[in-house]
Amino acid sequence: MRIQILPLPAVMVGDDLEEPFALVFDQAEEGVNKELLYEFAKQCGSRTHLIVSQTVEIVDRDAELQPAPVVNISDMTIKDPDAAKIGAAFRAAFERLRDKDQWRW
């Protein structure tokens, strides 16, 4: 399973510009713990999430056909060096979720 970030349209909230995003969990196997992924997405600040068994490639509209940041859950390797902060947040969230009986938000 992979995690990708899907940028959503920016929103002005007062004087602040919010840049919301959705998490896309693709290549998910049957029986994946959807509640755990929902909690993970919520903890990361995602507006929504998508869980699919197919492969989904997200392309940044402004990039020159470069793939969106991808995190490989199996070894938590950051595929895009610009995604270091996002990867650190993912690692921290997964560490909190590793033991499902201990929710520490």
Gaussian input, Z-matrix of N, CA and C with variables (Angstrom, degrees):
# hf/3-21g

backbone

0 1
 N
 C     1     B1
 C     2     B2     1     A1
 N     3     B3     2     A2     1     D1
 C     4     B4     3     A3     2     D2
 C     5     B5     4     A4     3     D3
 N     6     B6     5     A5     4     D4
 C     7     B7     6     A6     5     D5
 C     8     B8     7     A7     6     D6
 N     9     B9     8     A8     7     D7
 C    10    B10     9     A9     8     D8
 C    11    B11    10    A10     9     D9
 N    12    B12    11    A11    10    D10
 C    13    B13    12    A12    11    D11
 C    14    B14    13    A13    12    D12
 N    15    B15    14    A14    13    D13
 C    16    B16    15    A15    14    D14
 C    17    B17    16    A16    15    D15
 N    18    B18    17    A17    16    D16
 C    19    B19    18    A18    17    D17
 C    20    B20    19    A19    18    D18
 N    21    B21    20    A20    19    D19
 C    22    B22    21    A21    20    D20
 C    23    B23    22    A22    21    D21
 N    24    B24    23    A23    22    D22
 C    25    B25    24    A24    23    D23
 C    26    B26    25    A25    24    D24
 N    27    B27    26    A26    25    D25
 C    28    B28    27    A27    26    D26
 C    29    B29    28    A28    27    D27
 N    30    B30    29    A29    28    D28
 C    31    B31    30    A30    29    D29
 C    32    B32    31    A31    30    D30
 N    33    B33    32    A32    31    D31
 C    34    B34    33    A33    32    D32
 C    35    B35    34    A34    33    D33
 N    36    B36    35    A35    34    D34
 C    37    B37    36    A36    35    D35
 C    38    B38    37    A37    36    D36
 N    39    B39    38    A38    37    D37
 C    40    B40    39    A39    38    D38
 C    41    B41    40    A40    39    D39
 N    42    B42    41    A41    40    D40
 C    43    B43    42    A42    41    D41
 C    44    B44    43    A43    42    D42
 N    45    B45    44    A44    43    D43
 C    46    B46    45    A45    44    D44
 C    47    B47    46    A46    45    D45
 N    48    B48    47    A47    46    D46
 C    49    B49    48    A48    47    D47
 C    50    B50    49    A49    48    D48
 N    51    B51    50    A50    49    D49
 C    52    B52    51    A51    50    D50
 C    53    B53    52    A52    51    D51
 N    54    B54    53    A53    52    D52
 C    55    B55    54    A54    53    D53
 C    56    B56    55    A55    54    D54
 N    57    B57    56    A56    55    D55
 C    58    B58    57    A57    56    D56
 C    59    B59    58    A58    57    D57
 N    60    B60    59    A59    58    D58
 C    61    B61    60    A60    59    D59
 C    62    B62    61    A61    60    D60
 N    63    B63    62    A62    61    D61
 C    64    B64    63    A63    62    D62
 C    65    B65    64    A64    63    D63
 N    66    B66    65    A65    64    D64
 C    67    B67    66    A66    65    D65
 C    68    B68    67    A67    66    D66
 N    69    B69    68    A68    67    D67
 C    70    B70    69    A69    68    D68
 C    71    B71    70    A70    69    D69
 N    72    B72    71    A71    70    D70
 C    73    B73    72    A72    71    D71
 C    74    B74    73    A73    72    D72
 N    75    B75    74    A74    73    D73
 C    76    B76    75    A75    74    D74
 C    77    B77    76    A76    75    D75
 N    78    B78    77    A77    76    D76
 C    79    B79    78    A78    77    D77
 C    80    B80    79    A79    78    D78
 N    81    B81    80    A80    79    D79
 C    82    B82    81    A81    80    D80
 C    83    B83    82    A82    81    D81
 N    84    B84    83    A83    82    D82
 C    85    B85    84    A84    83    D83
 C    86    B86    85    A85    84    D84
 N    87    B87    86    A86    85    D85
 C    88    B88    87    A87    86    D86
 C    89    B89    88    A88    87    D87
 N    90    B90    89    A89    88    D88
 C    91    B91    90    A90    89    D89
 C    92    B92    91    A91    90    D90
 N    93    B93    92    A92    91    D91
 C    94    B94    93    A93    92    D92
 C    95    B95    94    A94    93    D93
 N    96    B96    95    A95    94    D94
 C    97    B97    96    A96    95    D95
 C    98    B98    97    A97    96    D96
 N    99    B99    98    A98    97    D97
 C   100   B100    99    A99    98    D98
 C   101   B101   100   A100    99    D99
 N   102   B102   101   A101   100   D100
 C   103   B103   102   A102   101   D101
 C   104   B104   103   A103   102   D102
 N   105   B105   104   A104   103   D103
 C   106   B106   105   A105   104   D104
 C   107   B107   106   A106   105   D105
 N   108   B108   107   A107   106   D106
 C   109   B109   108   A108   107   D107
 C   110   B110   109   A109   108   D108
 N   111   B111   110   A110   109   D109
 C   112   B112   111   A111   110   D110
 C   113   B113   112   A112   111   D111
 N   114   B114   113   A113   112   D112
 C   115   B115   114   A114   113   D113
 C   116   B116   115   A115   114   D114
 N   117   B117   116   A116   115   D115
 C   118   B118   117   A117   116   D116
 C   119   B119   118   A118   117   D117
 N   120   B120   119   A119   118   D118
 C   121   B121   120   A120   119   D119
 C   122   B122   121   A121   120   D120
 N   123   B123   122   A122   121   D121
 C   124   B124   123   A123   122   D122
 C   125   B125   124   A124   123   D123
 N   126   B126   125   A125   124   D124
 C   127   B127   126   A126   125   D125
 C   128   B128   127   A127   126   D126
 N   129   B129   128   A128   127   D127
 C   130   B130   129   A129   128   D128
 C   131   B131   130   A130   129   D129
 N   132   B132   131   A131   130   D130
 C   133   B133   132   A132   131   D131
 C   134   B134   133   A133   132   D132
 N   135   B135   134   A134   133   D133
 C   136   B136   135   A135   134   D134
 C   137   B137   136   A136   135   D135
 N   138   B138   137   A137   136   D136
 C   139   B139   138   A138   137   D137
 C   140   B140   139   A139   138   D138
 N   141   B141   140   A140   139   D139
 C   142   B142   141   A141   140   D140
 C   143   B143   142   A142   141   D141
 N   144   B144   143   A143   142   D142
 C   145   B145   144   A144   143   D143
 C   146   B146   145   A145   144   D144
 N   147   B147   146   A146   145   D145
 C   148   B148   147   A147   146   D146
 C   149   B149   148   A148   147   D147
 N   150   B150   149   A149   148   D148
 C   151   B151   150   A150   149   D149
 C   152   B152   151   A151   150   D150
 N   153   B153   152   A152   151   D151
 C   154   B154   153   A153   152   D152
 C   155   B155   154   A154   153   D153
 N   156   B156   155   A155   154   D154
 C   157   B157   156   A156   155   D155
 C   158   B158   157   A157   156   D156
 N   159   B159   158   A158   157   D157
 C   160   B160   159   A159   158   D158
 C   161   B161   160   A160   159   D159
 N   162   B162   161   A161   160   D160
 C   163   B163   162   A162   161   D161
 C   164   B164   163   A163   162   D162
 N   165   B165   164   A164   163   D163
 C   166   B166   165   A165   164   D164
 C   167   B167   166   A166   165   D165
 N   168   B168   167   A167   166   D166
 C   169   B169   168   A168   167   D167
 C   170   B170   169   A169   168   D168
 N   171   B171   170   A170   169   D169
 C   172   B172   171   A171   170   D170
 C   173   B173   172   A172   171   D171
 N   174   B174   173   A173   172   D172
 C   175   B175   174   A174   173   D173
 C   176   B176   175   A175   174   D174
 N   177   B177   176   A176   175   D175
 C   178   B178   177   A177   176   D176
 C   179   B179   178   A178   177   D177
 N   180   B180   179   A179   178   D178
 C   181   B181   180   A180   179   D179
 C   182   B182   181   A181   180   D180
 N   183   B183   182   A182   181   D181
 C   184   B184   183   A183   182   D182
 C   185   B185   184   A184   183   D183
 N   186   B186   185   A185   184   D184
 C   187   B187   186   A186   185   D185
 C   188   B188   187   A187   186   D186
 N   189   B189   188   A188   187   D187
 C   190   B190   189   A189   188   D188
 C   191   B191   190   A190   189   D189
 N   192   B192   191   A191   190   D190
 C   193   B193   192   A192   191   D191
 C   194   B194   193   A193   192   D192
 N   195   B195   194   A194   193   D193
 C   196   B196   195   A195   194   D194
 C   197   B197   196   A196   195   D195
 N   198   B198   197   A197   196   D196
 C   199   B199   198   A198   197   D197
 C   200   B200   199   A199   198   D198
 N   201   B201   200   A200   199   D199
 C   202   B202   201   A201   200   D200
 C   203   B203   202   A202   201   D201
 N   204   B204   203   A203   202   D202
 C   205   B205   204   A204   203   D203
 C   206   B206   205   A205   204   D204
 N   207   B207   206   A206   205   D205
 C   208   B208   207   A207   206   D206
 C   209   B209   208   A208   207   D207
 N   210   B210   209   A209   208   D208
 C   211   B211   210   A210   209   D209
 C   212   B212   211   A211   210   D210
 N   213   B213   212   A212   211   D211
 C   214   B214   213   A213   212   D212
 C   215   B215   214   A214   213   D213
 N   216   B216   215   A215   214   D214
 C   217   B217   216   A216   215   D215
 C   218   B218   217   A217   216   D216
 N   219   B219   218   A218   217   D217
 C   220   B220   219   A219   218   D218
 C   221   B221   220   A220   219   D219
 N   222   B222   221   A221   220   D220
 C   223   B223   222   A222   221   D221
 C   224   B224   223   A223   222   D222
 N   225   B225   224   A224   223   D223
 C   226   B226   225   A225   224   D224
 C   227   B227   226   A226   225   D225
 N   228   B228   227   A227   226   D226
 C   229   B229   228   A228   227   D227
 C   230   B230   229   A229   228   D228
 N   231   B231   230   A230   229   D229
 C   232   B232   231   A231   230   D230
 C   233   B233   232   A232   231   D231
 N   234   B234   233   A233   232   D232
 C   235   B235   234   A234   233   D233
 C   236   B236   235   A235   234   D234
 N   237   B237   236   A236   235   D235
 C   238   B238   237   A237   236   D236
 C   239   B239   238   A238   237   D237
 N   240   B240   239   A239   238   D238
 C   241   B241   240   A240   239   D239
 C   242   B242   241   A241   240   D240
 N   243   B243   242   A242   241   D241
 C   244   B244   243   A243   242   D242
 C   245   B245   244   A244   243   D243
 N   246   B246   245   A245   244   D244
 C   247   B247   246   A246   245   D245
 C   248   B248   247   A247   246   D246
 N   249   B249   248   A248   247   D247
 C   250   B250   249   A249   248   D248
 C   251   B251   250   A250   249   D249
 N   252   B252   251   A251   250   D250
 C   253   B253   252   A252   251   D251
 C   254   B254   253   A253   252   D252
 N   255   B255   254   A254   253   D253
 C   256   B256   255   A255   254   D254
 C   257   B257   256   A256   255   D255
 N   258   B258   257   A257   256   D256
 C   259   B259   258   A258   257   D257
 C   260   B260   259   A259   258   D258
 N   261   B261   260   A260   259   D259
 C   262   B262   261   A261   260   D260
 C   263   B263   262   A262   261   D261
 N   264   B264   263   A263   262   D262
 C   265   B265   264   A264   263   D263
 C   266   B266   265   A265   264   D264
 N   267   B267   266   A266   265   D265
 C   268   B268   267   A267   266   D266
 C   269   B269   268   A268   267   D267
 N   270   B270   269   A269   268   D268
 C   271   B271   270   A270   269   D269
 C   272   B272   271   A271   270   D270
 N   273   B273   272   A272   271   D271
 C   274   B274   273   A273   272   D272
 C   275   B275   274   A274   273   D273
 N   276   B276   275   A275   274   D274
 C   277   B277   276   A276   275   D275
 C   278   B278   277   A277   276   D276
 N   279   B279   278   A278   277   D277
 C   280   B280   279   A279   278   D278
 C   281   B281   280   A280   279   D279
 N   282   B282   281   A281   280   D280
 C   283   B283   282   A282   281   D281
 C   284   B284   283   A283   282   D282
 N   285   B285   284   A284   283   D283
 C   286   B286   285   A285   284   D284
 C   287   B287   286   A286   285   D285
 N   288   B288   287   A287   286   D286
 C   289   B289   288   A288   287   D287
 C   290   B290   289   A289   288   D288
 N   291   B291   290   A290   289   D289
 C   292   B292   291   A291   290   D290
 C   293   B293   292   A292   291   D291
 N   294   B294   293   A293   292   D292
 C   295   B295   294   A294   293   D293
 C   296   B296   295   A295   294   D294
 N   297   B297   296   A296   295   D295
 C   298   B298   297   A297   296   D296
 C   299   B299   298   A298   297   D297
 N   300   B300   299   A299   298   D298
 C   301   B301   300   A300   299   D299
 C   302   B302   301   A301   300   D300
 N   303   B303   302   A302   301   D301
 C   304   B304   303   A303   302   D302
 C   305   B305   304   A304   303   D303
 N   306   B306   305   A305   304   D304
 C   307   B307   306   A306   305   D305
 C   308   B308   307   A307   306   D306
 N   309   B309   308   A308   307   D307
 C   310   B310   309   A309   308   D308
 C   311   B311   310   A310   309   D309
 N   312   B312   311   A311   310   D310
 C   313   B313   312   A312   311   D311
 C   314   B314   313   A313   312   D312

   B1=1.4542
   B2=1.5242
   B3=1.3106
   B4=1.4633
   B5=1.5236
   B6=1.3294
   B7=1.4649
   B8=1.5229
   B9=1.3280
   B10=1.4570
   B11=1.5255
   B12=1.3072
   B13=1.4562
   B14=1.5222
   B15=1.3151
   B16=1.4612
   B17=1.5251
   B18=1.3388
   B19=1.4658
   B20=1.5258
   B21=1.3085
   B22=1.4620
   B23=1.5264
   B24=1.3187
   B25=1.4693
   B26=1.5328
   B27=1.3296
   B28=1.4621
   B29=1.5260
   B30=1.3396
   B31=1.4645
   B32=1.5279
   B33=1.3280
   B34=1.4642
   B35=1.5236
   B36=1.3360
   B37=1.4608
   B38=1.5195
   B39=1.3248
   B40=1.4602
   B41=1.5163
   B42=1.3395
   B43=1.4590
   B44=1.5244
   B45=1.3194
   B46=1.4634
   B47=1.5243
   B48=1.3085
   B49=1.4605
   B50=1.5254
   B51=1.3217
   B52=1.4621
   B53=1.5175
   B54=1.3145
   B55=1.4601
   B56=1.5239
   B57=1.3246
   B58=1.4630
   B59=1.5338
   B60=1.3232
   B61=1.4561
   B62=1.5226
   B63=1.3150
   B64=1.4619
   B65=1.5221
   B66=1.3201
   B67=1.4582
   B68=1.5203
   B69=1.3194
   B70=1.4610
   B71=1.5249
   B72=1.3150
   B73=1.4610
   B74=1.5240
   B75=1.3286
   B76=1.4609
   B77=1.5275
   B78=1.3183
   B79=1.4601
   B80=1.5288
   B81=1.3242
   B82=1.4686
   B83=1.5268
   B84=1.3080
   B85=1.4571
   B86=1.5209
   B87=1.3138
   B88=1.4602
   B89=1.5323
   B90=1.3053
   B91=1.4595
   B92=1.5194
   B93=1.3318
   B94=1.4589
   B95=1.5326
   B96=1.3164
   B97=1.4609
   B98=1.5342
   B99=1.3189
   B100=1.4657
   B101=1.5196
   B102=1.3224
   B103=1.4711
   B104=1.5214
   B105=1.3245
   B106=1.4555
   B107=1.5303
   B108=1.3311
   B109=1.4644
   B110=1.5252
   B111=1.3292
   B112=1.4690
   B113=1.5281
   B114=1.3273
   B115=1.4687
   B116=1.5241
   B117=1.3284
   B118=1.4610
   B119=1.5283
   B120=1.3316
   B121=1.4671
   B122=1.5242
   B123=1.3239
   B124=1.4631
   B125=1.5276
   B126=1.3363
   B127=1.4616
   B128=1.5349
   B129=1.3183
   B130=1.4727
   B131=1.5233
   B132=1.3265
   B133=1.4584
   B134=1.5156
   B135=1.3086
   B136=1.4621
   B137=1.5226
   B138=1.3320
   B139=1.4664
   B140=1.5201
   B141=1.3344
   B142=1.4612
   B143=1.5199
   B144=1.3199
   B145=1.4562
   B146=1.5209
   B147=1.3223
   B148=1.4539
   B149=1.5205
   B150=1.3317
   B151=1.4598
   B152=1.5224
   B153=1.3387
   B154=1.4654
   B155=1.5275
   B156=1.3177
   B157=1.4645
   B158=1.5290
   B159=1.3203
   B160=1.4614
   B161=1.5317
   B162=1.3291
   B163=1.4611
   B164=1.5226
   B165=1.3198
   B166=1.4603
   B167=1.5253
   B168=1.3084
   B169=1.4659
   B170=1.5212
   B171=1.3031
   B172=1.4622
   B173=1.5220
   B174=1.3106
   B175=1.4607
   B176=1.5204
   B177=1.3200
   B178=1.4615
   B179=1.5254
   B180=1.3114
   B181=1.4705
   B182=1.5224
   B183=1.3351
   B184=1.4567
   B185=1.5283
   B186=1.3083
   B187=1.4616
   B188=1.5245
   B189=1.3123
   B190=1.4573
   B191=1.5257
   B192=1.3239
   B193=1.4566
   B194=1.5187
   B195=1.3366
   B196=1.4533
   B197=1.5177
   B198=1.3387
   B199=1.4628
   B200=1.5228
   B201=1.3122
   B202=1.4628
   B203=1.5231
   B204=1.3553
   B205=1.4624
   B206=1.5253
   B207=1.3310
   B208=1.4622
   B209=1.5125
   B210=1.3189
   B211=1.4502
   B212=1.5115
   B213=1.3273
   B214=1.4529
   B215=1.5203
   B216=1.3259
   B217=1.4565
   B218=1.5188
   B219=1.3271
   B220=1.4586
   B221=1.5198
   B222=1.3320
   B223=1.4629
   B224=1.5256
   B225=1.3336
   B226=1.4593
   B227=1.5334
   B228=1.3190
   B229=1.4534
   B230=1.5191
   B231=1.3112
   B232=1.4562
   B233=1.5275
   B234=1.3269
   B235=1.4589
   B236=1.5257
   B237=1.3052
   B238=1.4578
   B239=1.5256
   B240=1.3450
   B241=1.4640
   B242=1.5220
   B243=1.3320
   B244=1.4587
   B245=1.5173
   B246=1.3169
   B247=1.4597
   B248=1.5291
   B249=1.3248
   B250=1.4622
   B251=1.5266
   B252=1.3234
   B253=1.4659
   B254=1.5193
   B255=1.3235
   B256=1.4616
   B257=1.5198
   B258=1.3156
   B259=1.4649
   B260=1.5188
   B261=1.3299
   B262=1.4627
   B263=1.5231
   B264=1.3313
   B265=1.4681
   B266=1.5212
   B267=1.3410
   B268=1.4626
   B269=1.5263
   B270=1.3412
   B271=1.4675
   B272=1.5320
   B273=1.3288
   B274=1.4633
   B275=1.5200
   B276=1.3347
   B277=1.4668
   B278=1.5186
   B279=1.3238
   B280=1.4605
   B281=1.5251
   B282=1.3264
   B283=1.4580
   B284=1.5223
   B285=1.3430
   B286=1.4628
   B287=1.5218
   B288=1.3368
   B289=1.4616
   B290=1.5283
   B291=1.3150
   B292=1.4629
   B293=1.5245
   B294=1.2983
   B295=1.4586
   B296=1.5232
   B297=1.3353
   B298=1.4677
   B299=1.5209
   B300=1.3251
   B301=1.4629
   B302=1.5243
   B303=1.3143
   B304=1.4702
   B305=1.5232
   B306=1.3085
   B307=1.4675
   B308=1.5142
   B309=1.3192
   B310=1.4703
   B311=1.5123
   B312=1.3006
   B313=1.4649
   B314=1.4811
   A1=107.90
   A2=114.95
   A3=121.43
   A4=109.16
   A5=115.08
   A6=121.60
   A7=106.83
   A8=115.89
   A9=120.84
   A10=108.43
   A11=114.96
   A12=121.02
   A13=108.61
   A14=115.43
   A15=121.89
   A16=107.84
   A17=118.10
   A18=119.69
   A19=110.44
   A20=115.61
   A21=121.88
   A22=108.25
   A23=118.85
   A24=120.39
   A25=111.80
   A26=115.56
   A27=121.47
   A28=110.05
   A29=114.34
   A30=121.11
   A31=108.44
   A32=116.48
   A33=120.63
   A34=108.76
   A35=115.77
   A36=122.06
   A37=105.95
   A38=115.62
   A39=119.66
   A40=108.77
   A41=116.33
   A42=121.19
   A43=112.45
   A44=116.69
   A45=120.99
   A46=111.60
   A47=115.27
   A48=121.86
   A49=107.84
   A50=117.07
   A51=121.54
   A52=108.99
   A53=115.48
   A54=121.28
   A55=108.61
   A56=117.08
   A57=120.57
   A58=111.43
   A59=114.53
   A60=120.12
   A61=109.65
   A62=114.56
   A63=122.22
   A64=107.08
   A65=116.47
   A66=120.59
   A67=108.52
   A68=115.77
   A69=121.53
   A70=107.34
   A71=115.96
   A72=122.54
   A73=105.77
   A74=117.17
   A75=118.49
   A76=110.02
   A77=115.49
   A78=123.09
   A79=110.90
   A80=116.33
   A81=121.36
   A82=109.68
   A83=115.67
   A84=120.78
   A85=110.07
   A86=115.24
   A87=120.27
   A88=108.66
   A89=115.95
   A90=120.89
   A91=113.98
   A92=117.59
   A93=120.39
   A94=108.73
   A95=116.64
   A96=121.78
   A97=108.86
   A98=116.04
   A99=121.34
   A100=112.18
   A101=117.42
   A102=119.92
   A103=110.71
   A104=116.99
   A105=121.11
   A106=110.53
   A107=116.51
   A108=120.00
   A109=111.21
   A110=117.49
   A111=121.32
   A112=109.99
   A113=116.64
   A114=120.39
   A115=110.78
   A116=116.45
   A117=120.66
   A118=110.63
   A119=116.79
   A120=121.34
   A121=110.64
   A122=116.44
   A123=121.27
   A124=110.50
   A125=116.38
   A126=121.01
   A127=111.50
   A128=117.21
   A129=121.66
   A130=112.57
   A131=117.59
   A132=120.70
   A133=113.92
   A134=116.72
   A135=121.21
   A136=110.56
   A137=116.71
   A138=120.66
   A139=111.22
   A140=116.18
   A141=121.82
   A142=107.78
   A143=116.40
   A144=119.89
   A145=109.73
   A146=114.76
   A147=121.83
   A148=107.35
   A149=116.91
   A150=122.24
   A151=107.30
   A152=116.65
   A153=120.76
   A154=110.19
   A155=115.66
   A156=120.00
   A157=111.41
   A158=117.37
   A159=121.56
   A160=110.84
   A161=114.85
   A162=120.96
   A163=108.79
   A164=116.28
   A165=122.60
   A166=107.53
   A167=116.38
   A168=120.60
   A169=108.31
   A170=116.28
   A171=122.00
   A172=107.86
   A173=116.26
   A174=121.87
   A175=108.44
   A176=116.33
   A177=122.28
   A178=108.59
   A179=116.09
   A180=120.32
   A181=112.66
   A182=117.25
   A183=120.91
   A184=113.19
   A185=117.32
   A186=120.84
   A187=110.54
   A188=114.84
   A189=120.11
   A190=108.85
   A191=116.41
   A192=124.36
   A193=113.39
   A194=116.73
   A195=121.21
   A196=107.97
   A197=118.22
   A198=119.68
   A199=111.87
   A200=114.64
   A201=120.94
   A202=108.81
   A203=118.07
   A204=119.73
   A205=110.81
   A206=115.54
   A207=121.41
   A208=108.62
   A209=116.79
   A210=122.25
   A211=107.65
   A212=117.65
   A213=122.07
   A214=107.79
   A215=117.14
   A216=121.62
   A217=111.83
   A218=118.06
   A219=120.06
   A220=112.71
   A221=118.18
   A222=118.79
   A223=112.54
   A224=116.54
   A225=123.41
   A226=111.52
   A227=117.22
   A228=122.82
   A229=109.42
   A230=116.32
   A231=120.64
   A232=107.75
   A233=116.77
   A234=121.50
   A235=111.43
   A236=118.45
   A237=122.58
   A238=107.13
   A239=118.97
   A240=119.94
   A241=113.70
   A242=118.30
   A243=120.45
   A244=111.92
   A245=117.57
   A246=121.56
   A247=111.87
   A248=118.16
   A249=121.02
   A250=112.54
   A251=117.70
   A252=119.94
   A253=110.85
   A254=116.43
   A255=120.19
   A256=109.32
   A257=116.68
   A258=120.48
   A259=111.93
   A260=116.93
   A261=120.38
   A262=110.59
   A263=116.70
   A264=119.92
   A265=110.71
   A266=117.31
   A267=120.76
   A268=110.60
   A269=115.81
   A270=118.89
   A271=110.66
   A272=116.08
   A273=119.98
   A274=110.91
   A275=116.61
   A276=119.67
   A277=110.88
   A278=117.79
   A279=119.87
   A280=111.30
   A281=117.78
   A282=119.79
   A283=110.58
   A284=116.86
   A285=120.11
   A286=111.31
   A287=116.66
   A288=120.54
   A289=113.18
   A290=117.67
   A291=120.76
   A292=111.70
   A293=116.76
   A294=120.58
   A295=106.99
   A296=116.73
   A297=121.81
   A298=112.98
   A299=118.34
   A300=120.61
   A301=112.21
   A302=117.89
   A303=120.29
   A304=109.54
   A305=116.34
   A306=121.57
   A307=108.12
   A308=117.02
   A309=121.37
   A310=108.60
   A311=117.20
   A312=120.77
   A313=108.93
   D1=143.54
   D2=177.09
   D3=-119.95
   D4=160.05
   D5=172.58
   D6=-120.09
   D7=130.77
   D8=174.45
   D9=-127.69
   D10=157.58
   D11=-179.90
   D12=-107.46
   D13=125.35
   D14=177.77
   D15=-107.13
   D16=105.35
   D17=178.31
   D18=-64.50
   D19=137.02
   D20=176.67
   D21=-104.73
   D22=164.77
   D23=-179.95
   D24=-57.38
   D25=137.27
   D26=178.86
   D27=-65.33
   D28=151.11
   D29=-176.79
   D30=-132.07
   D31=133.39
   D32=174.22
   D33=-86.69
   D34=125.07
   D35=176.02
   D36=-122.28
   D37=100.36
   D38=-173.37
   D39=65.48
   D40=-123.68
   D41=177.82
   D42=-93.80
   D43=-1.67
   D44=-175.82
   D45=-98.89
   D46=143.69
   D47=175.47
   D48=-102.55
   D49=114.99
   D50=177.20
   D51=-94.77
   D52=139.33
   D53=178.07
   D54=-117.31
   D55=82.74
   D56=-176.86
   D57=-69.68
   D58=161.35
   D59=179.48
   D60=-147.78
   D61=162.03
   D62=173.55
   D63=-119.24
   D64=148.20
   D65=173.80
   D66=-96.78
   D67=136.33
   D68=176.85
   D69=-114.91
   D70=115.80
   D71=175.40
   D72=-98.70
   D73=104.58
   D74=-179.54
   D75=-111.29
   D76=170.78
   D77=-175.33
   D78=57.64
   D79=31.49
   D80=-179.16
   D81=-76.48
   D82=135.95
   D83=178.63
   D84=-82.52
   D85=156.25
   D86=177.07
   D87=-61.29
   D88=139.52
   D89=179.41
   D90=89.62
   D91=5.78
   D92=178.37
   D93=-60.63
   D94=145.24
   D95=-178.71
   D96=-76.34
   D97=94.08
   D98=-176.03
   D99=-66.68
   D100=-34.71
   D101=178.94
   D102=-64.76
   D103=-39.30
   D104=179.25
   D105=-65.15
   D106=-42.52
   D107=177.84
   D108=-66.26
   D109=-36.70
   D110=176.13
   D111=-60.61
   D112=-47.53
   D113=179.98
   D114=-64.02
   D115=-39.03
   D116=178.29
   D117=-62.02
   D118=-47.94
   D119=179.82
   D120=-60.68
   D121=-41.84
   D122=179.23
   D123=-63.16
   D124=-43.80
   D125=-179.58
   D126=-64.05
   D127=-33.60
   D128=179.18
   D129=-75.80
   D130=-10.24
   D131=-179.67
   D132=91.27
   D133=13.17
   D134=179.94
   D135=-68.54
   D136=140.52
   D137=177.05
   D138=-71.65
   D139=-34.04
   D140=179.43
   D141=-159.38
   D142=179.43
   D143=177.91
   D144=-149.50
   D145=162.70
   D146=-179.78
   D147=-135.88
   D148=129.96
   D149=178.02
   D150=-117.83
   D151=118.85
   D152=-178.72
   D153=-136.83
   D154=152.34
   D155=177.37
   D156=-83.67
   D157=-22.74
   D158=-179.94
   D159=-77.48
   D160=169.40
   D161=174.80
   D162=-88.69
   D163=129.79
   D164=179.36
   D165=-120.66
   D166=126.00
   D167=176.39
   D168=-107.98
   D169=120.44
   D170=-179.80
   D171=-99.17
   D172=126.00
   D173=-178.65
   D174=-113.21
   D175=129.09
   D176=176.66
   D177=-71.42
   D178=127.89
   D179=-178.16
   D180=-59.60
   D181=-32.18
   D182=-175.91
   D183=-90.07
   D184=-13.46
   D185=-177.66
   D186=-82.34
   D187=161.31
   D188=177.38
   D189=-90.18
   D190=69.51
   D191=178.99
   D192=55.18
   D193=36.82
   D194=174.34
   D195=-95.16
   D196=141.08
   D197=-179.27
   D198=-67.51
   D199=152.27
   D200=176.01
   D201=-66.39
   D202=159.22
   D203=177.70
   D204=-55.40
   D205=134.50
   D206=-178.93
   D207=-127.12
   D208=135.51
   D209=175.57
   D210=-115.22
   D211=125.76
   D212=176.35
   D213=-86.78
   D214=112.60
   D215=-174.98
   D216=-63.99
   D217=-34.33
   D218=-174.42
   D219=-61.66
   D220=-36.71
   D221=178.87
   D222=-126.57
   D223=4.55
   D224=177.65
   D225=54.07
   D226=39.86
   D227=177.30
   D228=-88.98
   D229=128.22
   D230=177.77
   D231=-79.68
   D232=124.66
   D233=-179.02
   D234=-87.80
   D235=-17.78
   D236=-177.37
   D237=-126.73
   D238=117.18
   D239=-177.31
   D240=-60.17
   D241=-23.90
   D242=178.16
   D243=-72.26
   D244=-10.41
   D245=-176.78
   D246=-97.41
   D247=18.54
   D248=-175.65
   D249=-58.20
   D250=-44.06
   D251=-179.71
   D252=-65.14
   D253=-40.92
   D254=178.94
   D255=-65.22
   D256=-42.90
   D257=178.97
   D258=-61.23
   D259=-40.30
   D260=178.19
   D261=-63.44
   D262=-40.05
   D263=177.46
   D264=-65.46
   D265=-40.64
   D266=177.60
   D267=-61.69
   D268=-46.28
   D269=-179.37
   D270=-59.68
   D271=-45.82
   D272=-179.18
   D273=-61.94
   D274=-42.89
   D275=179.23
   D276=-65.05
   D277=-41.48
   D278=179.31
   D279=-66.49
   D280=-36.51
   D281=177.08
   D282=-61.65
   D283=-39.68
   D284=177.98
   D285=-68.31
   D286=-32.53
   D287=-176.45
   D288=-90.16
   D289=-7.40
   D290=-175.82
   D291=-55.21
   D292=-44.98
   D293=176.83
   D294=-100.38
   D295=102.00
   D296=-173.20
   D297=-60.87
   D298=-19.94
   D299=-178.84
   D300=-82.58
   D301=-8.18
   D302=-177.48
   D303=-122.21
   D304=88.07
   D305=178.20
   D306=-87.97
   D307=116.83
   D308=179.16
   D309=-126.50
   D310=90.13
   D311=-177.35
   D312=-94.39

